[in-house]
Amino acid sequence: MKIIKQAEKNTIEKEYGCINLLSSEPAVFWAGLFPIICIHLWALFYIIAPYKFEMSYYLYLGVFGIVNTFVYYLVIQKFIYIHIGVEGNVYYVIGLLLMILLLISVQIMNIKMLYAGTYTKLQNGESKFNVSLIVASSSFGFYPSLYFH
């Protein structure tokens, strides 16, 4: 009960706006805002002259994914420390290690799929990999949670 009251107190005192990073400490806010500004400035190249910079678009998507992962990591840490009121460095270190592990494992999986020819099979329609079943099964927990909260 103490944690819930502390979270409510922190939410009332620290919430300044709709953007999740705004209610953070200034260092966290600028650590998240700087990569976002850079990625948006980079995106202007693709809006101004999309065919001229066509070859670097895949690099942009990769960096965009890394920036989003980092910003979501900051938002999650903000929720854990400011809104929930957790103290100590354990959750920060665990979250950082999980973020790095996630980025590395996705890149390893991507390289394996690239050299195995999975992407070519998916483009040609030769693969029997059913994505719709995975997407549908991932949402099954959402609907019961609407009624049993």
Long-range contacts (C-beta under 8 A, 24 or more apart in sequence): 3-84, 3-85, 6-84, 6-85, 7-83, 7-84, 7-85, 10-82, 10-83, 10-85, 11-83, 14-82, 14-83, 20-75, 20-78, 20-79, 21-71, 21-74, 21-75, 21-78, 23-78, 23-82, 24-74, 24-78, 24-82, 28-74, 28-77, 28-78, 31-74, 32-70, 32-71, 32-74, 32-75, 35-67, 35-70, 35-71, 36-67, 36-71, 38-67, 39-63, 39-64, 39-67, 66-103, 69-99, 69-102, 69-103, 70-99, 73-99
